[in-house]
Structures are given as C-alpha cells and as structure tokens.
C-alpha cells in the first residue's frame, strides 16, 4: 500500500491537476477485478503493462494483459516495459507527453476501422497520422493490383476528411499478412503509437477482439491502443 501511495504522489506531481485514486481488491481473477473496477468507475481507457511476473522470454504480453485485451469492452492501451523503462530522452518524449506525435492507424474500411478514425478526429494533441491498409486477398496479380488501387483511392478520401480537421496525414498500402505488416511499418516509421480498431472484416460480432488486433497487441514493440466499437443501443 505504501508503494501505491508513492506512485500516486509521483503521478500527481508529474501532471498538473491530475487526480489519482487507489483501489485495492482481493480476487483470484486479477483481470476480472480490473475490468469490474473499470466498469464501476466508468473509465474510458484501461492502461496495462505488456509483461507480468514469471514471463517466458520471447513472449511480449503477460497473462493478465492478454485477458484484459480479450475481455474488455472499453479501449485498452498496452505499454511496453522496455519502452517506458527509465523515462528519459527521446523514449520519454515519444511515449509519454508526446505519445500522440506519430500515430500508425491501420484501416480496412470496416465499421471498427471507422470507429477508430472517428475517435482520432476528436482527439486533441495529435501530431501526424500514418494511415495503413494491408491488402491480404487476391488470387491473381490483376486482383491484387486492383485491390491496391482501390485501397489507395479510399485512403486518399480519408486523408482529405482528416485534413479538414487540421490533421497531418500520410498513407501507406502494403501487401501481405495484416498483423505482420502493421508491426513492420510501426518499426520502420518509428511511430509513437499504434491506433487500431478491435475488429476487422469477417469477424463474428460476439467476439470482443479480432485476430489482427490481438496479434498486433501481442507482438508489436510499440505501444498499442485498441479502440472498441460503441455498443449499439436497442
């Protein structure tokens, strides 16, 4: 408890007008307790570390973080421990006060993708957005070429819409496995954050997260925020 109070005081000193509360619960289901607390408090975002205790080398996400990503109905931000460790220099600037400075936003033109884009429009402090579409379907060279051209046209329309909101954007279209290409582009562009919708095309609505978003959260070396679609009201 003493350590938690020290963390609370440290955070409140770092950020002006920040209010930090401490919640302690006893539960055999750590992820469940975190999600229950988040829902009770009505928070818009859960922030989790990438690793827990007793992690096997080579696995980037701890079991509690994995469970939260799978089960959460709200947005989740995954922070990598090696990125935040030390909090100095360029690392600190890119992942803390300037975490919105260069955002990679993968899009597949699905409703989940639209939700992620719409939230970006209303988020303050964004520096640059890199829109990425990965073409992963096509039996022939002609089909793949057509899919790439279609993606470029649709991304340009999105760029125009974002520019109205004063947001600087670039676009990239790649061919391959979506999760692998997203992670690779994030490293190549040295982005500060991967901003991804929780579902893509073709995923059952009852699943809380699609395979691409899950694979990116599991394996990316950059911070990842998973944007949930708003629940439809009856």
C-alpha positions, 0 to 999 in steps of 0.5 A: 500500500505504501508503494501505491501511495508513492506512485500516486504522489509521483503521478500527481506531481508529474501532471498538473491537476491530475487526480489519482485514486487507489483501489485495492481488491482481493480476487483470484481473477486479477483481470476480472477485478480490473475490468469490474473496477473499470466498469464501476468507475466508468473509465474510458481507457484501461492502461496495462503493462505488456509483461507480468511476473514469471514471463517466458522470454520471447513472449511480449504480453503477460497473462493478465494483459492478454485477458484484459485485451480479450475481455474488455469492452472499453479501449485498452492501451498496452505499454511496453516495459522496455519502452517506458523503462527509465523515462528519459530522452527521446523514449520519454518524449515519444511515449509519454507527453508526446505519445500522440506525435506519430500515430500508425492507424491501420484501416480496412474500411470496416465499421471498427476501422471507422470507429477508430478514425472517428475517435482520432478526429476528436482527439486533441494533441495529435501530431501526424497520422500514418494511415495503413491498409494491408491488402491480404486477398487476391488470387491473381496479380490483376486482383491484387493490383486492383485491390491496391488501387482501390485501397489507395483511392479510399485512403486518399478520401480519408486523408482529405476528411482528416485534413479538414480537421487540421490533421497531418496525414500520410498513407501507406498500402502494403501487401501481405499478412495484416498483423505482420505488416502493421508491426513492420511499418510501426518499426520502420516509421518509428511511430509513437503509437499504434491506433487500431480498431478491435475488429476487422472484416469477417469477424463474428460480432460476439467476439470482443477482439479480432485476430489482427488486433490481438496479434498486433497487441501481442507482438508489436514493440510499440505501444498499442491502443485498441479502440472498441466499437460503441455498443449499439443501443436497442 
